[in-house]
Amino acid sequence: MSELAIMQAAFARDLRTSGHEQFSDAPGMSIYRELFFNNICGFIDGAFPVCADVVGEEGWRSLCRDFFSSYSCDTPLFLKISEEFLAYLQARPELYQDFPYLAELAHYEWLELAVDVMEDVDTPEIDGGDVVNGIPVVTPALMTACYHYPVHRISVETLVTAGGGVGGIVEEISGFIVYRNSDDLVKFVACNPMTLAIMEHLLAGEQLTGKDAVLAVLSMMGLADNDVAINGGIEILNTWFSQGILLGAAKH
Protein backbone atom coordinates (compact mmCIF):
# COMPACT_ATOMS: atom_id res chain seq x y z
CA MET A 1 0.00 0.00 0.00
CA SER A 2 1.35 3.43 -0.95
CA GLU A 3 1.97 6.16 1.60
CA LEU A 4 -0.95 8.12 0.15
CA ALA A 5 -3.29 5.13 0.50
CA ILE A 6 -2.18 4.65 4.11
CA MET A 7 -2.91 8.31 4.87
CA GLN A 8 -6.32 8.11 3.19
CA ALA A 9 -7.23 5.02 5.20
CA ALA A 10 -6.14 6.69 8.44
CA PHE A 11 -8.13 9.80 7.56
CA ALA A 12 -11.24 7.70 6.87
CA ARG A 13 -10.86 5.80 10.17
CA ASP A 14 -10.66 9.12 12.02
CA LEU A 15 -13.90 10.30 10.41
CA ARG A 16 -15.74 7.03 11.00
CA THR A 17 -14.67 6.72 14.65
CA SER A 18 -15.30 10.37 15.57
CA GLY A 19 -11.62 10.86 16.25
CA HIS A 20 -11.11 7.85 18.52
CA GLU A 21 -8.56 6.64 15.96
CA GLN A 22 -7.13 10.08 15.45
CA PHE A 23 -5.49 10.98 12.16
CA SER A 24 -4.66 14.54 13.16
CA ASP A 25 -5.30 16.86 16.08
CA ALA A 26 -5.67 19.84 13.75
CA PRO A 27 -8.73 21.97 14.68
CA GLY A 28 -10.21 21.46 11.23
CA MET A 29 -10.57 17.71 11.74
CA SER A 30 -13.51 18.14 14.10
CA ILE A 31 -15.28 20.13 11.39
CA TYR A 32 -14.65 17.37 8.85
CA ARG A 33 -15.94 14.73 11.29
CA GLU A 34 -19.22 16.53 11.87
CA LEU A 35 -19.59 17.47 8.20
CA PHE A 36 -19.25 13.90 6.96
CA PHE A 37 -21.49 12.46 9.68
CA ASN A 38 -24.18 15.11 9.20
CA ASN A 39 -24.16 14.57 5.45
CA ILE A 40 -24.74 10.85 5.89
CA CYS A 41 -27.43 11.52 8.49
CA GLY A 42 -29.13 13.93 6.10
CA PHE A 43 -29.58 11.21 3.49
CA ILE A 44 -30.76 8.70 6.09
CA ASP A 45 -33.19 11.11 7.78
CA GLY A 46 -34.67 12.08 4.43
CA ALA A 47 -35.27 8.47 3.44
CA PHE A 48 -36.67 7.23 6.77
CA PRO A 49 -38.56 10.10 8.46
CA VAL A 50 -41.16 7.88 10.16
CA CYS A 51 -38.48 5.52 11.50
CA ALA A 52 -36.60 8.50 12.93
CA ASP A 53 -39.72 9.84 14.65
CA VAL A 54 -40.67 6.44 16.07
CA VAL A 55 -37.24 5.64 17.50
CA GLY A 56 -36.68 9.16 18.82
CA GLU A 57 -33.80 11.55 18.25
CA GLU A 58 -31.32 9.99 20.69
CA GLY A 59 -31.91 6.39 19.63
CA TRP A 60 -31.94 7.28 15.95
CA ARG A 61 -28.69 9.21 16.15
CA SER A 62 -27.14 6.26 17.97
CA LEU A 63 -28.12 3.95 15.10
CA CYS A 64 -26.81 6.43 12.54
CA ARG A 65 -23.54 6.77 14.42
CA ASP A 66 -23.08 2.98 14.63
CA PHE A 67 -23.87 2.65 10.92
CA PHE A 68 -21.39 5.40 10.08
CA SER A 69 -18.61 3.94 12.19
CA SER A 70 -19.03 0.18 11.85
CA TYR A 71 -20.91 -0.72 8.67
CA SER A 72 -18.95 -1.44 5.51
CA CYS A 73 -20.85 0.01 2.56
CA ASP A 74 -20.55 -1.68 -0.81
CA THR A 75 -21.09 1.49 -2.84
CA PRO A 76 -19.82 5.08 -2.78
CA LEU A 77 -23.02 6.42 -4.39
CA PHE A 78 -24.96 8.82 -2.18
CA LEU A 79 -28.24 7.65 -3.69
CA LYS A 80 -27.49 4.15 -2.39
CA ILE A 81 -26.88 5.23 1.21
CA SER A 82 -30.50 4.58 2.19
CA GLU A 83 -30.30 1.08 0.71
CA GLU A 84 -27.10 0.42 2.65
CA PHE A 85 -28.71 1.68 5.87
CA LEU A 86 -31.68 -0.61 5.25
CA ALA A 87 -29.29 -3.57 4.87
CA TYR A 88 -27.61 -2.49 8.11
CA LEU A 89 -30.94 -2.50 9.98
CA GLN A 90 -31.88 -5.89 8.56
CA ALA A 91 -28.55 -7.32 9.72
CA ARG A 92 -28.55 -5.80 13.22
CA PRO A 93 -31.98 -6.37 14.86
CA GLU A 94 -30.33 -6.67 18.29
CA LEU A 95 -29.72 -2.90 18.22
CA TYR A 96 -33.41 -1.98 18.26
CA GLN A 97 -35.19 -4.73 20.18
CA ASP A 98 -37.81 -2.27 21.44
CA PHE A 99 -38.87 -1.75 17.83
CA PRO A 100 -39.08 -5.22 16.24
CA TYR A 101 -40.92 -3.80 13.24
CA LEU A 102 -38.23 -1.20 12.45
CA ALA A 103 -36.56 -3.04 9.55
CA GLU A 104 -39.93 -3.63 7.88
CA LEU A 105 -40.95 -0.01 8.42
CA ALA A 106 -37.64 1.12 6.94
CA HIS A 107 -38.13 -1.13 3.91
CA TYR A 108 -41.62 0.30 3.42
CA GLU A 109 -40.22 3.84 3.46
CA TRP A 110 -37.30 2.90 1.20
CA LEU A 111 -39.64 1.46 -1.44
CA GLU A 112 -40.79 4.93 -2.46
CA LEU A 113 -37.27 6.00 -3.36
CA ALA A 114 -36.43 2.65 -4.93
CA VAL A 115 -39.41 2.77 -7.29
CA ASP A 116 -38.97 6.47 -7.98
CA VAL A 117 -35.46 5.96 -9.38
CA MET A 118 -36.12 2.68 -11.24
CA GLU A 119 -35.05 2.96 -14.85
CA ASP A 120 -37.63 2.66 -17.59
CA VAL A 121 -37.21 -0.49 -19.64
CA ASP A 122 -38.78 -1.57 -22.89
CA THR A 123 -42.10 -3.36 -22.54
CA PRO A 124 -43.93 -5.57 -25.04
CA GLU A 125 -46.07 -3.83 -27.60
CA ILE A 126 -49.58 -3.26 -26.28
CA ASP A 127 -52.64 -4.56 -28.12
CA GLY A 128 -55.68 -3.21 -26.29
CA GLY A 129 -56.75 -3.36 -22.69
CA ASP A 130 -58.13 -6.89 -22.31
CA VAL A 131 -55.95 -7.81 -19.34
CA VAL A 132 -58.27 -10.71 -18.49
CA ASN A 133 -58.09 -12.78 -21.68
CA GLY A 134 -54.80 -11.32 -22.92
CA ILE A 135 -51.33 -11.49 -21.40
CA PRO A 136 -51.08 -8.46 -19.10
CA VAL A 137 -48.08 -6.15 -19.37
CA VAL A 138 -47.02 -4.91 -15.93
CA THR A 139 -45.63 -1.40 -15.64
CA PRO A 140 -41.84 -1.80 -15.31
CA ALA A 141 -41.39 0.60 -12.38
CA LEU A 142 -43.04 -1.64 -9.79
CA MET A 143 -42.11 -3.59 -6.67
CA THR A 144 -44.10 -5.76 -4.28
CA ALA A 145 -43.66 -6.29 -0.55
CA CYS A 146 -45.28 -8.21 2.28
CA TYR A 147 -44.71 -7.48 5.98
CA HIS A 148 -45.56 -8.97 9.36
CA TYR A 149 -46.58 -5.56 10.72
CA PRO A 150 -49.02 -2.88 9.50
CA VAL A 151 -46.17 -0.59 8.50
CA HIS A 152 -48.47 1.88 6.73
CA ARG A 153 -50.16 2.66 10.05
CA ILE A 154 -47.07 2.95 12.26
CA SER A 155 -46.34 6.44 13.57
CA VAL A 156 -45.51 8.19 16.82
CA GLU A 157 -49.25 8.55 17.40
CA THR A 158 -49.72 4.79 16.95
CA LEU A 159 -47.06 4.05 19.55
CA VAL A 160 -48.89 5.92 22.29
CA THR A 161 -52.17 4.21 21.50
CA ALA A 162 -53.19 1.65 24.09
CA GLY A 163 -53.26 -1.91 22.83
CA GLY A 164 -51.34 -5.12 22.44
CA GLY A 165 -48.04 -5.73 20.81
CA VAL A 166 -45.08 -3.41 21.10
CA GLY A 167 -46.15 0.12 21.84
CA GLY A 168 -49.61 -0.63 20.50
CA ILE A 169 -48.29 -2.33 17.34
CA VAL A 170 -49.84 -5.75 16.78
CA GLU A 171 -48.57 -8.12 14.11
CA GLU A 172 -50.71 -8.05 10.98
CA ILE A 173 -49.81 -9.32 7.52
CA SER A 174 -49.68 -6.31 5.20
CA GLY A 175 -48.94 -6.44 1.49
CA PHE A 176 -48.31 -3.68 -1.05
CA ILE A 177 -47.78 -3.02 -4.70
CA VAL A 178 -45.66 0.09 -5.18
CA TYR A 179 -45.45 1.55 -8.68
CA ARG A 180 -44.64 4.70 -10.62
CA ASN A 181 -47.55 5.89 -12.73
CA SER A 182 -47.58 7.73 -16.06
CA ASP A 183 -47.27 11.06 -14.22
CA ASP A 184 -44.05 9.82 -12.57
CA LEU A 185 -45.76 9.70 -9.17
CA VAL A 186 -45.07 6.78 -6.83
CA LYS A 187 -48.24 5.11 -5.59
CA PHE A 188 -48.84 2.50 -2.89
CA VAL A 189 -51.67 -0.01 -3.24
CA ALA A 190 -52.53 -2.20 -0.25
CA CYS A 191 -52.98 -5.88 -1.15
CA ASN A 192 -53.92 -9.11 0.55
CA PRO A 193 -51.82 -12.26 0.04
CA MET A 194 -54.07 -13.50 -2.77
CA THR A 195 -53.74 -10.35 -4.88
CA LEU A 196 -50.00 -10.28 -4.27
CA ALA A 197 -49.79 -13.87 -5.48
CA ILE A 198 -51.62 -12.92 -8.68
CA MET A 199 -49.13 -10.12 -9.28
CA GLU A 200 -46.19 -12.45 -8.62
CA HIS A 201 -47.52 -14.79 -11.32
CA LEU A 202 -47.73 -11.88 -13.76
CA LEU A 203 -44.19 -10.80 -12.90
CA ALA A 204 -42.77 -14.32 -13.28
CA GLY A 205 -42.82 -14.14 -17.08
CA GLU A 206 -44.95 -17.26 -17.43
CA GLN A 207 -46.91 -15.73 -20.34
CA LEU A 208 -50.21 -16.41 -18.57
CA THR A 209 -53.38 -14.58 -19.42
CA GLY A 210 -54.75 -12.51 -16.59
CA LYS A 211 -57.53 -15.01 -15.99
CA ASP A 212 -55.09 -17.93 -15.99
CA ALA A 213 -52.98 -16.15 -13.36
CA VAL A 214 -56.08 -15.69 -11.23
CA LEU A 215 -57.06 -19.35 -11.64
CA ALA A 216 -53.53 -20.52 -10.80
CA VAL A 217 -53.68 -18.70 -7.48
CA LEU A 218 -57.23 -19.78 -6.72
CA SER A 219 -56.33 -23.41 -7.49
CA MET A 220 -53.68 -23.31 -4.77
CA MET A 221 -56.38 -22.04 -2.41
CA GLY A 222 -58.94 -24.65 -3.46
CA LEU A 223 -61.17 -21.97 -4.99
CA ALA A 224 -60.74 -22.61 -8.72
CA ASP A 225 -64.46 -23.39 -9.10
CA ASN A 226 -65.66 -20.50 -6.94
CA ASP A 227 -67.33 -17.97 -9.25
CA VAL A 228 -67.29 -15.24 -6.62
CA ALA A 229 -63.54 -15.63 -6.14
CA ILE A 230 -62.92 -15.76 -9.90
CA ASN A 231 -64.97 -12.62 -10.51
CA GLY A 232 -63.13 -10.94 -7.66
CA GLY A 233 -59.80 -11.76 -9.28
CA ILE A 234 -60.99 -10.44 -12.63
CA GLU A 235 -62.13 -7.23 -10.96
CA ILE A 236 -58.66 -6.83 -9.47
CA LEU A 237 -57.07 -7.13 -12.92
CA ASN A 238 -59.37 -4.46 -14.35
CA THR A 239 -58.72 -2.20 -11.37
CA TRP A 240 -54.97 -2.56 -11.87
CA PHE A 241 -55.44 -1.60 -15.52
CA SER A 242 -57.40 1.53 -14.58
CA GLN A 243 -54.68 2.45 -12.06
CA GLY A 244 -51.89 2.05 -14.58
CA ILE A 245 -50.36 -0.94 -12.82
CA LEU A 246 -51.17 -3.00 -15.90
CA LEU A 247 -50.45 -1.18 -19.16
CA GLY A 248 -52.67 -3.42 -21.26
CA ALA A 249 -52.42 -6.77 -23.02
CA ALA A 250 -49.33 -7.80 -24.97
CA LYS A 251 -49.60 -7.93 -28.74
CA HIS A 252 -49.24 -11.42 -30.15
C-alpha positions as CSV (number, residue, x, y, z in Angstrom):
1,M,0.0,0.0,0.0
2,S,1.3,3.4,-1.0
3,E,2.0,6.2,1.6
4,L,-1.0,8.1,0.2
5,A,-3.3,5.1,0.5
6,I,-2.2,4.6,4.1
7,M,-2.9,8.3,4.9
8,Q,-6.3,8.1,3.2
9,A,-7.2,5.0,5.2
10,A,-6.1,6.7,8.4
11,F,-8.1,9.8,7.6
12,A,-11.2,7.7,6.9
13,R,-10.9,5.8,10.2
14,D,-10.7,9.1,12.0
15,L,-13.9,10.3,10.4
16,R,-15.7,7.0,11.0
17,T,-14.7,6.7,14.6
18,S,-15.3,10.4,15.6
19,G,-11.6,10.9,16.3
20,H,-11.1,7.9,18.5
21,E,-8.6,6.6,16.0
22,Q,-7.1,10.1,15.4
23,F,-5.5,11.0,12.2
24,S,-4.7,14.5,13.2
25,D,-5.3,16.9,16.1
26,A,-5.7,19.8,13.7
27,P,-8.7,22.0,14.7
28,G,-10.2,21.5,11.2
29,M,-10.6,17.7,11.7
30,S,-13.5,18.1,14.1
31,I,-15.3,20.1,11.4
32,Y,-14.7,17.4,8.9
33,R,-15.9,14.7,11.3
34,E,-19.2,16.5,11.9
35,L,-19.6,17.5,8.2
36,F,-19.3,13.9,7.0
37,F,-21.5,12.5,9.7
38,N,-24.2,15.1,9.2
39,N,-24.2,14.6,5.4
40,I,-24.7,10.9,5.9
41,C,-27.4,11.5,8.5
42,G,-29.1,13.9,6.1
43,F,-29.6,11.2,3.5
44,I,-30.8,8.7,6.1
45,D,-33.2,11.1,7.8
46,G,-34.7,12.1,4.4
47,A,-35.3,8.5,3.4
48,F,-36.7,7.2,6.8
49,P,-38.6,10.1,8.5
50,V,-41.2,7.9,10.2
51,C,-38.5,5.5,11.5
52,A,-36.6,8.5,12.9
53,D,-39.7,9.8,14.6
54,V,-40.7,6.4,16.1
55,V,-37.2,5.6,17.5
56,G,-36.7,9.2,18.8
57,E,-33.8,11.5,18.2
58,E,-31.3,10.0,20.7
59,G,-31.9,6.4,19.6
60,W,-31.9,7.3,15.9
61,R,-28.7,9.2,16.1
62,S,-27.1,6.3,18.0
63,L,-28.1,3.9,15.1
64,C,-26.8,6.4,12.5
65,R,-23.5,6.8,14.4
66,D,-23.1,3.0,14.6
67,F,-23.9,2.6,10.9
68,F,-21.4,5.4,10.1
69,S,-18.6,3.9,12.2
70,S,-19.0,0.2,11.9
71,Y,-20.9,-0.7,8.7
72,S,-18.9,-1.4,5.5
73,C,-20.8,0.0,2.6
74,D,-20.6,-1.7,-0.8
75,T,-21.1,1.5,-2.8
76,P,-19.8,5.1,-2.8
77,L,-23.0,6.4,-4.4
78,F,-25.0,8.8,-2.2
79,L,-28.2,7.7,-3.7
80,K,-27.5,4.1,-2.4
81,I,-26.9,5.2,1.2
82,S,-30.5,4.6,2.2
83,E,-30.3,1.1,0.7
84,E,-27.1,0.4,2.7
85,F,-28.7,1.7,5.9
86,L,-31.7,-0.6,5.3
87,A,-29.3,-3.6,4.9
88,Y,-27.6,-2.5,8.1
89,L,-30.9,-2.5,10.0
90,Q,-31.9,-5.9,8.6
91,A,-28.6,-7.3,9.7
92,R,-28.5,-5.8,13.2
93,P,-32.0,-6.4,14.9
94,E,-30.3,-6.7,18.3
95,L,-29.7,-2.9,18.2
96,Y,-33.4,-2.0,18.3
97,Q,-35.2,-4.7,20.2
98,D,-37.8,-2.3,21.4
99,F,-38.9,-1.7,17.8
100,P,-39.1,-5.2,16.2
101,Y,-40.9,-3.8,13.2
102,L,-38.2,-1.2,12.5
103,A,-36.6,-3.0,9.6
104,E,-39.9,-3.6,7.9
105,L,-41.0,0.0,8.4
106,A,-37.6,1.1,6.9
107,H,-38.1,-1.1,3.9
108,Y,-41.6,0.3,3.4
109,E,-40.2,3.8,3.5
110,W,-37.3,2.9,1.2
111,L,-39.6,1.5,-1.4
112,E,-40.8,4.9,-2.5
113,L,-37.3,6.0,-3.4
114,A,-36.4,2.7,-4.9
115,V,-39.4,2.8,-7.3
116,D,-39.0,6.5,-8.0
117,V,-35.5,6.0,-9.4
118,M,-36.1,2.7,-11.2
119,E,-35.0,3.0,-14.9
120,D,-37.6,2.7,-17.6
121,V,-37.2,-0.5,-19.6
122,D,-38.8,-1.6,-22.9
123,T,-42.1,-3.4,-22.5
124,P,-43.9,-5.6,-25.0
125,E,-46.1,-3.8,-27.6
126,I,-49.6,-3.3,-26.3
127,D,-52.6,-4.6,-28.1
128,G,-55.7,-3.2,-26.3
129,G,-56.7,-3.4,-22.7
130,D,-58.1,-6.9,-22.3
131,V,-55.9,-7.8,-19.3
132,V,-58.3,-10.7,-18.5
133,N,-58.1,-12.8,-21.7
134,G,-54.8,-11.3,-22.9
135,I,-51.3,-11.5,-21.4
136,P,-51.1,-8.5,-19.1
137,V,-48.1,-6.2,-19.4
138,V,-47.0,-4.9,-15.9
139,T,-45.6,-1.4,-15.6
140,P,-41.8,-1.8,-15.3
141,A,-41.4,0.6,-12.4
142,L,-43.0,-1.6,-9.8
143,M,-42.1,-3.6,-6.7
144,T,-44.1,-5.8,-4.3
145,A,-43.7,-6.3,-0.6
146,C,-45.3,-8.2,2.3
147,Y,-44.7,-7.5,6.0
148,H,-45.6,-9.0,9.4
149,Y,-46.6,-5.6,10.7
150,P,-49.0,-2.9,9.5
151,V,-46.2,-0.6,8.5
152,H,-48.5,1.9,6.7
153,R,-50.2,2.7,10.0
154,I,-47.1,2.9,12.3
155,S,-46.3,6.4,13.6
156,V,-45.5,8.2,16.8
157,E,-49.2,8.6,17.4
158,T,-49.7,4.8,17.0
159,L,-47.1,4.1,19.5
160,V,-48.9,5.9,22.3
161,T,-52.2,4.2,21.5
162,A,-53.2,1.7,24.1
163,G,-53.3,-1.9,22.8
164,G,-51.3,-5.1,22.4
165,G,-48.0,-5.7,20.8
166,V,-45.1,-3.4,21.1
167,G,-46.2,0.1,21.8
168,G,-49.6,-0.6,20.5
169,I,-48.3,-2.3,17.3
170,V,-49.8,-5.8,16.8
171,E,-48.6,-8.1,14.1
172,E,-50.7,-8.0,11.0
173,I,-49.8,-9.3,7.5
174,S,-49.7,-6.3,5.2
175,G,-48.9,-6.4,1.5
176,F,-48.3,-3.7,-1.0
177,I,-47.8,-3.0,-4.7
178,V,-45.7,0.1,-5.2
179,Y,-45.5,1.5,-8.7
180,R,-44.6,4.7,-10.6
181,N,-47.5,5.9,-12.7
182,S,-47.6,7.7,-16.1
183,D,-47.3,11.1,-14.2
184,D,-44.1,9.8,-12.6
185,L,-45.8,9.7,-9.2
186,V,-45.1,6.8,-6.8
187,K,-48.2,5.1,-5.6
188,F,-48.8,2.5,-2.9
189,V,-51.7,0.0,-3.2
190,A,-52.5,-2.2,-0.3
191,C,-53.0,-5.9,-1.1
192,N,-53.9,-9.1,0.5
193,P,-51.8,-12.3,0.0
194,M,-54.1,-13.5,-2.8
195,T,-53.7,-10.3,-4.9
196,L,-50.0,-10.3,-4.3
197,A,-49.8,-13.9,-5.5
198,I,-51.6,-12.9,-8.7
199,M,-49.1,-10.1,-9.3
200,E,-46.2,-12.5,-8.6
201,H,-47.5,-14.8,-11.3
202,L,-47.7,-11.9,-13.8
203,L,-44.2,-10.8,-12.9
204,A,-42.8,-14.3,-13.3
205,G,-42.8,-14.1,-17.1
206,E,-44.9,-17.3,-17.4
207,Q,-46.9,-15.7,-20.3
208,L,-50.2,-16.4,-18.6
209,T,-53.4,-14.6,-19.4
210,G,-54.8,-12.5,-16.6
211,K,-57.5,-15.0,-16.0
212,D,-55.1,-17.9,-16.0
213,A,-53.0,-16.1,-13.4
214,V,-56.1,-15.7,-11.2
215,L,-57.1,-19.3,-11.6
216,A,-53.5,-20.5,-10.8
217,V,-53.7,-18.7,-7.5
218,L,-57.2,-19.8,-6.7
219,S,-56.3,-23.4,-7.5
220,M,-53.7,-23.3,-4.8
221,M,-56.4,-22.0,-2.4
222,G,-58.9,-24.7,-3.5
223,L,-61.2,-22.0,-5.0
224,A,-60.7,-22.6,-8.7
225,D,-64.5,-23.4,-9.1
226,N,-65.7,-20.5,-6.9
227,D,-67.3,-18.0,-9.3
228,V,-67.3,-15.2,-6.6
229,A,-63.5,-15.6,-6.1
230,I,-62.9,-15.8,-9.9
231,N,-65.0,-12.6,-10.5
232,G,-63.1,-10.9,-7.7
233,G,-59.8,-11.8,-9.3
234,I,-61.0,-10.4,-12.6
235,E,-62.1,-7.2,-11.0
236,I,-58.7,-6.8,-9.5
237,L,-57.1,-7.1,-12.9
238,N,-59.4,-4.5,-14.3
239,T,-58.7,-2.2,-11.4
240,W,-55.0,-2.6,-11.9
241,F,-55.4,-1.6,-15.5
242,S,-57.4,1.5,-14.6
243,Q,-54.7,2.5,-12.1
244,G,-51.9,2.0,-14.6
245,I,-50.4,-0.9,-12.8
246,L,-51.2,-3.0,-15.9
247,L,-50.4,-1.2,-19.2
248,G,-52.7,-3.4,-21.3
249,A,-52.4,-6.8,-23.0
250,A,-49.3,-7.8,-25.0
251,K,-49.6,-7.9,-28.7
252,H,-49.2,-11.4,-30.1
